[in-house]
Amino acid sequence: MLDWHDLQVFIVAAELENFSAAAHELHLSQPAITQRIRSLEKQLAIKLFERQGRRVLLSEAGAYLLPMAKDLIRRCKRTEEMMHSLRDEVIGHLEIGCSTTTGKYLLPPLMARFCEQFPGVNATVRVGSRRRVLDLLAANKVHLAFTSIPTPHRDIRHRRFIQDRVVLIAPRQHPWCQVEAIQPRELLQERLILREEGSGTYQAMKTALARHDISVDELQTVITVGNSEAIILAVEEGIGVGFVPELAAKRCIRLGNIQIIPIVDMPMKHTIWMAENVMQPASAAQLHFMKLLKTEGYLKPDP
């Protein structure tokens, strides 16, 4: 019978293409890595790697084995988790992909409360672009993903997670901080720091401006950046004003560095979505985390 420890070593070595790197990753010695690979090759009576200098590349048989080995390891871990759950224990590793500023600020405290409730679970938030985190979800490398724009995929289901306000922020010394609100067309006279075009913040701003017959191209854009934190820093430095999710701005507002500037008749909101891979059976940790989200009102209970 195959040893799942040998399969784990095989998977890491195959992904890193180097036995020394695999040894470092798994906290084993290189001879131990080599021994486990040889043991697996002996059991299967076939060569799994070809050496090319310091690299080791999968043989044809190794390339065929890799996806099956990953699936076997996932099933072994899930079986272990489910057996523990029958004893009212929740163990495992919950991995979540996140592409949005809202998720970065909202998810960590939620996961901290979850891990406090279930100390047998290790949790990781992997931050990346929307495409990156959805690719991780499709490849079963994260259990859930949070993104500002739902992207159609046959294996992925999106559910509304939270709706956040998009707000205009300015440094506290800015003249707009002395008025109750500004008119939308006043934005044309100020320097703007904007998110990139594909972001949820950008889309919410663009839609709101269009209701007042204002095009994004009419704005005096001084910088376009890839995250809301960079906008906040630039605004704090007095480079201009910018649109960010309210959750991202809250800490700096409390510190008194920036201020939200109301705009007459220009509400801006964007939805954060939670994505699940419907082809991936949910782990016990994932199910309990989703239960926490429902309990705290972020997800509606399933009908």
C-alpha positions as CSV (number, residue, x, y, z in Angstrom):
1,M,0.0,0.0,0.0
2,L,1.2,3.5,-0.8
3,D,2.6,5.6,2.0
4,W,0.9,9.0,2.0
5,H,4.1,10.6,3.5
6,D,6.0,9.4,0.4
7,L,3.3,10.9,-1.8
8,Q,3.6,14.3,0.1
9,V,7.4,14.3,-0.5
10,F,6.9,13.4,-4.2
11,I,4.4,16.3,-4.6
12,V,6.7,18.9,-3.1
13,A,9.7,17.6,-5.0
14,A,7.8,17.7,-8.2
15,E,6.5,21.3,-7.7
16,L,10.0,22.6,-6.6
17,E,11.9,20.5,-9.1
18,N,14.7,20.2,-6.6
19,F,15.3,17.7,-3.8
20,S,17.3,20.1,-1.7
21,A,14.5,22.7,-1.9
22,A,12.0,20.0,-1.0
23,A,14.1,19.0,2.0
24,H,14.1,22.6,3.2
25,E,10.4,23.0,2.6
26,L,9.5,19.8,4.5
27,H,12.2,20.2,7.3
28,L,13.8,16.9,6.3
29,S,17.3,16.0,5.2
30,Q,18.1,15.6,1.5
31,P,19.0,11.9,2.0
32,A,15.5,11.4,3.6
33,I,13.9,13.0,0.5
34,T,15.9,10.8,-1.8
35,Q,15.0,7.7,0.2
36,R,11.3,8.3,0.2
37,I,11.3,9.0,-3.6
38,R,13.2,5.8,-4.2
39,S,10.8,3.9,-1.9
40,L,7.9,5.2,-4.0
41,E,9.6,4.3,-7.3
42,K,10.3,0.8,-6.0
43,Q,6.7,0.3,-5.0
44,L,5.4,1.5,-8.3
45,A,8.3,-0.2,-10.2
46,I,8.7,2.9,-12.4
47,K,11.0,6.0,-12.5
48,L,9.2,9.2,-11.5
49,F,12.0,11.8,-12.0
50,E,14.7,12.6,-14.6
51,R,17.7,14.6,-13.5
52,Q,18.8,17.7,-15.4
53,G,21.8,19.2,-13.6
54,R,20.6,20.3,-10.2
55,R,17.0,20.1,-11.3
56,V,14.8,17.0,-11.2
57,L,12.0,16.9,-13.7
58,L,9.0,14.6,-13.8
59,S,9.2,11.6,-16.0
60,E,6.1,10.7,-18.1
61,A,4.9,8.4,-15.3
62,G,5.6,11.1,-12.7
63,A,3.6,13.7,-14.6
64,Y,0.7,11.2,-14.7
65,L,1.0,10.4,-11.0
66,L,1.1,14.0,-9.7
67,P,-2.6,15.0,-10.0
68,M,-3.7,11.7,-8.6
69,A,-1.2,12.0,-5.7
70,K,-2.6,15.5,-4.9
71,D,-6.1,14.2,-5.0
72,L,-5.2,11.3,-2.7
73,I,-3.5,13.6,-0.1
74,R,-6.6,15.9,-0.1
75,R,-8.9,12.9,0.5
76,C,-6.6,11.6,3.3
77,K,-6.6,15.0,5.0
78,R,-10.4,15.4,4.6
79,T,-11.0,11.9,5.9
80,E,-8.9,12.7,9.0
81,E,-10.8,16.0,9.5
82,M,-14.2,14.4,9.2
83,M,-13.3,11.6,11.7
84,H,-12.3,14.3,14.2
85,S,-15.4,16.2,13.5
86,L,-17.5,13.1,14.6
87,R,-15.8,13.5,18.0
88,D,-16.8,17.2,18.0
89,E,-13.3,18.2,17.2
90,V,-12.4,20.5,14.2
91,I,-8.9,20.3,12.9
92,G,-7.1,21.1,9.7
93,H,-5.8,24.1,7.7
94,L,-8.3,26.7,6.4
95,E,-6.9,28.6,3.4
96,I,-8.7,31.6,2.0
97,G,-7.8,33.7,-1.0
98,C,-8.6,37.4,-1.0
99,S,-8.3,40.0,-3.7
100,T,-9.9,43.0,-2.1
101,T,-9.0,45.7,0.4
102,T,-12.3,45.0,2.2
103,G,-11.4,41.4,2.6
104,K,-8.0,42.2,3.9
105,Y,-9.4,44.4,6.6
106,L,-12.5,42.3,7.4
107,L,-11.3,38.7,7.1
108,P,-8.4,38.7,9.6
109,P,-10.5,39.6,12.7
110,L,-13.1,37.0,11.6
111,M,-10.5,34.3,11.2
112,A,-8.9,35.3,14.5
113,R,-12.3,34.7,16.2
114,F,-12.7,31.4,14.3
115,C,-9.3,30.1,15.4
116,E,-10.0,31.1,19.0
117,Q,-13.2,29.0,18.8
118,F,-11.4,26.1,17.0
119,P,-7.8,26.1,18.2
120,G,-7.1,22.9,16.2
121,V,-7.4,24.8,12.9
122,N,-4.6,26.7,11.3
123,A,-5.7,29.5,9.0
124,T,-4.0,31.4,6.2
125,V,-5.2,34.4,4.1
126,R,-3.5,34.5,0.7
127,V,-3.8,37.9,-0.9
128,G,-3.5,38.4,-4.7
129,S,-5.2,39.7,-7.7
130,R,-8.8,38.6,-8.5
131,R,-7.6,36.3,-11.2
132,R,-4.9,34.8,-9.0
133,V,-7.2,33.9,-6.1
134,L,-9.9,32.5,-8.3
135,D,-7.2,30.4,-10.1
136,L,-6.2,29.1,-6.7
137,L,-9.8,28.3,-5.9
138,A,-10.3,26.5,-9.2
139,A,-7.1,24.5,-8.5
140,N,-8.3,23.5,-5.0
141,K,-5.4,25.4,-3.4
142,V,-7.7,27.5,-1.2
143,H,-11.1,26.6,0.3
144,L,-12.8,30.0,-0.3
145,A,-12.1,33.2,-2.2
146,F,-13.3,36.7,-1.7
147,T,-13.4,39.2,-4.6
148,S,-15.1,42.4,-5.6
149,I,-16.3,41.3,-9.0
150,P,-17.8,37.8,-9.7
151,T,-16.1,36.1,-12.6
152,P,-18.1,33.3,-14.4
153,H,-16.6,29.8,-14.0
154,R,-18.4,26.5,-14.4
155,D,-17.0,25.2,-11.1
156,I,-17.3,28.3,-9.0
157,R,-20.3,29.7,-7.2
158,H,-20.4,33.3,-6.0
159,R,-22.4,34.4,-3.0
160,R,-22.9,38.0,-1.7
161,F,-20.7,38.5,1.3
162,I,-21.0,42.2,2.2
163,Q,-21.7,45.6,0.6
164,D,-19.3,48.3,1.4
165,R,-19.4,52.0,0.7
166,V,-16.9,53.7,-1.5
167,V,-15.9,57.1,-0.2
168,L,-14.0,60.1,-1.2
169,I,-11.1,61.0,1.1
170,A,-8.9,64.1,1.5
171,P,-6.1,65.1,3.9
172,R,-7.4,66.9,7.0
173,Q,-6.0,70.3,5.9
174,H,-7.9,70.2,2.5
175,P,-10.5,73.0,2.0
176,W,-13.2,70.4,1.3
177,C,-12.9,69.3,5.0
178,Q,-14.5,72.6,6.0
179,V,-17.7,72.1,4.0
180,E,-20.7,69.9,4.5
181,A,-20.5,68.4,1.0
182,I,-19.2,69.1,-2.4
183,Q,-21.0,69.0,-5.8
184,P,-20.0,66.1,-8.2
185,R,-18.6,68.5,-10.8
186,E,-16.2,70.0,-8.2
187,L,-14.2,66.8,-8.6
188,L,-13.1,68.1,-12.1
189,Q,-11.0,70.8,-10.4
190,E,-9.0,68.5,-8.1
191,R,-6.2,66.0,-8.5
192,L,-7.4,62.4,-8.2
193,I,-5.5,59.3,-7.2
194,L,-7.5,56.3,-8.6
195,R,-7.5,52.5,-8.5
196,E,-6.9,50.5,-11.7
197,E,-9.8,50.1,-14.1
198,G,-10.7,46.6,-13.3
199,S,-11.2,47.1,-9.5
200,G,-14.5,47.1,-7.8
201,T,-13.7,50.6,-6.3
202,Y,-13.1,52.0,-9.8
203,Q,-16.3,50.5,-11.2
204,A,-18.4,51.9,-8.3
205,M,-16.9,55.4,-8.9
206,K,-17.3,55.2,-12.7
207,T,-21.0,54.3,-12.3
208,A,-21.7,57.1,-9.8
209,L,-19.9,59.7,-12.0
210,A,-21.9,58.6,-15.1
211,R,-25.1,59.4,-13.3
212,H,-23.9,63.0,-13.3
213,D,-22.7,62.9,-16.9
214,I,-19.1,62.9,-15.8
215,S,-16.6,60.7,-17.5
216,V,-13.5,59.3,-15.7
217,D,-11.4,60.7,-18.6
218,E,-12.4,64.2,-17.5
219,L,-10.8,63.8,-14.1
220,Q,-7.3,65.1,-13.4
221,T,-5.8,61.8,-12.6
222,V,-2.3,62.2,-11.1
223,I,-1.6,58.5,-10.1
224,T,-3.3,55.2,-10.8
225,V,-2.4,52.5,-8.2
226,G,-3.2,48.8,-7.6
227,N,-4.5,49.0,-4.0
228,S,-6.4,51.2,-1.7
229,E,-3.6,51.4,0.9
230,A,-1.4,53.3,-1.7
231,I,-4.3,55.7,-2.3
232,I,-4.6,56.4,1.4
233,L,-0.9,57.0,1.8
234,A,-0.8,59.4,-1.2
235,V,-3.8,61.3,0.2
236,E,-2.1,61.6,3.6
237,E,0.9,63.1,1.8
238,G,-1.3,65.7,0.2
239,I,-0.8,64.5,-3.4
240,G,-4.5,64.6,-4.1
241,V,-7.8,63.1,-3.1
242,G,-9.1,59.6,-3.8
243,F,-11.9,57.0,-3.7
244,V,-11.4,54.0,-1.4
245,P,-13.6,51.5,0.4
246,E,-14.8,52.9,3.7
247,L,-13.5,49.9,5.6
248,A,-10.0,50.6,4.4
249,A,-10.2,54.2,5.4
250,K,-11.5,53.7,8.9
251,R,-8.2,53.4,10.7
252,C,-6.7,56.5,9.2
253,I,-9.9,58.4,9.9
254,R,-9.7,57.4,13.6
255,L,-6.1,58.7,13.6
256,G,-7.2,62.0,12.2
257,N,-5.0,61.9,9.1
258,I,-7.8,61.9,6.5
259,Q,-11.4,62.8,6.3
260,I,-14.4,61.5,4.3
261,I,-15.8,64.2,1.9
262,P,-19.5,63.8,1.3
263,I,-20.6,64.3,-2.3
264,V,-24.2,65.6,-3.0
265,D,-26.4,62.8,-4.6
266,M,-23.5,60.5,-5.4
267,P,-23.7,57.3,-3.3
268,M,-21.2,54.7,-4.2
269,K,-21.3,51.0,-3.1
270,H,-19.7,47.8,-4.2
271,T,-20.4,44.2,-3.3
272,I,-17.8,41.8,-2.0
273,W,-18.5,38.2,-3.1
274,M,-17.5,34.9,-1.5
275,A,-16.6,32.2,-4.0
276,E,-16.7,28.4,-3.5
277,N,-15.5,25.6,-5.7
278,V,-18.6,23.4,-6.1
279,M,-16.4,20.5,-7.3
280,Q,-14.4,20.5,-4.1
281,P,-16.0,18.9,-1.1
282,A,-16.0,21.3,1.9
283,S,-13.7,20.5,4.7
284,A,-15.0,20.5,8.3
285,A,-13.0,23.7,9.0
286,Q,-14.6,25.4,5.9
287,L,-18.1,24.4,6.9
288,H,-17.6,25.7,10.5
289,F,-16.1,29.0,9.1
290,M,-19.1,29.5,6.8
291,K,-21.4,28.8,9.8
292,L,-19.6,31.6,11.7
293,L,-20.2,34.0,8.7
294,K,-23.9,33.1,8.8
295,T,-24.1,33.6,12.5
296,E,-22.5,37.0,12.3
297,G,-24.9,38.0,9.5
298,Y,-22.5,38.1,6.5
299,L,-24.1,35.2,4.7
300,K,-27.7,34.3,4.4
301,P,-28.6,30.7,5.5
302,D,-29.1,28.3,2.7
303,P,-32.8,28.0,1.7
